[in-house]
C-alpha cells in the first residue's frame, strides 16, 4: 500500500497538482529526489548542441562567461540550481529560447 501511495504522490508532483509534502513525507513514502550529476563534457555538449558560444550561453544562463569556461574545463562545478537548469536544457534544448529575442 505504501508503494502505491508513493507512486500516486510521484504522479501528483509530476502532473503539477498543487500539494504540500515535506521531506519527511517523501522519505516515509520512499520517494527520492535524485542529485543532479553533470560532467564538463555534458555541459559543453549542451552548449554545442545549440551552436552557442560560451559568452552567449553564459548570457542565456545569467552567469559569467568565466563560469561556463571553468565548468567546461572541469575546474568548477555549477551550483545546485544551475545544475538543474543544465539538466533541463539537456532534456529540452529549446526551453530557454524565449530568452533570446
C-alpha positions in Angstrom: 0.0 0.0 0.0 2.9 2.3 0.9 4.3 1.8 -2.6 1.0 2.6 -4.3 0.7 5.8 -2.3 4.3 6.7 -3.2 3.6 6.2 -6.9 0.4 8.3 -6.6 2.3 11.1 -4.9 5.0 11.0 -7.6 2.3 11.2 -10.3 0.7 14.2 -8.5 4.0 16.0 -8.3 4.8 15.3 -12.0 1.4 16.4 -13.2 1.6 19.7 -11.2 -1.2 19.0 -8.8 -1.0 21.6 -6.0 0.1 19.7 -2.9 2.4 20.2 0.0 4.8 17.5 1.0 7.7 17.7 3.5 10.9 15.9 3.1 9.7 13.6 6.0 6.6 12.8 4.0 8.6 11.9 0.9 11.1 9.8 2.9 8.2 7.9 4.5 6.8 7.1 1.1 10.2 6.1 -0.3 10.3 9.0 -2.8 13.7 10.3 -3.6 14.7 13.5 -5.4 18.0 12.5 -7.1 21.1 14.6 -7.0 21.9 16.1 -10.4 25.3 15.0 -11.7 26.6 16.7 -14.8 30.1 16.5 -16.3 32.2 19.1 -18.0 31.8 17.2 -21.3 28.0 17.2 -20.9 27.9 20.9 -20.2 30.0 21.6 -23.3 27.7 19.2 -25.3 24.6 21.1 -24.2 26.1 24.3 -25.3 27.4 23.0 -28.6 24.1 21.2 -29.4 22.6 24.8 -29.5 25.5 26.1 -31.5 26.2 28.9 -28.9 29.4 30.5 -27.9 30.4 30.3 -24.3 29.6 34.0 -24.0 26.1 33.7 -25.4 25.5 30.5 -23.4 26.5 32.4 -20.2 24.1 35.2 -21.0 21.3 32.7 -21.5 22.0 31.1 -18.1 22.7 34.5 -16.5 26.2 33.6 -15.4 29.6 34.8 -16.3 31.5 33.5 -19.4 34.3 32.6 -17.0 31.9 30.3 -15.1 30.9 28.5 -18.3 34.6 28.2 -19.3 35.6 26.8 -15.9 32.7 24.3 -15.9 33.6 23.0 -19.4 37.3 22.7 -18.3 36.2 20.8 -15.1 37.8 23.4 -12.9 34.5 24.3 -11.2 31.1 22.7 -10.7 27.8 24.6 -11.3 25.7 25.4 -8.3 22.7 23.2 -7.5 20.1 25.4 -9.2 22.3 25.8 -12.3 22.8 22.0 -12.5 19.1 21.6 -12.6 18.8 24.2 -15.3 21.5 22.5 -17.3 19.7 19.1 -16.8 16.5 20.7 -18.2 18.4 22.1 -21.2 19.9 18.7 -21.9 16.4 17.2 -21.9 14.7 20.1 -23.7 17.3 22.1 -25.6 14.8 24.9 -26.6 13.4 25.5 -23.1 15.1 28.9 -22.9 14.5 30.1 -26.4 12.2 32.7 -25.0 15.2 34.5 -23.5 16.7 35.1 -27.0 14.9 37.9 -28.8 
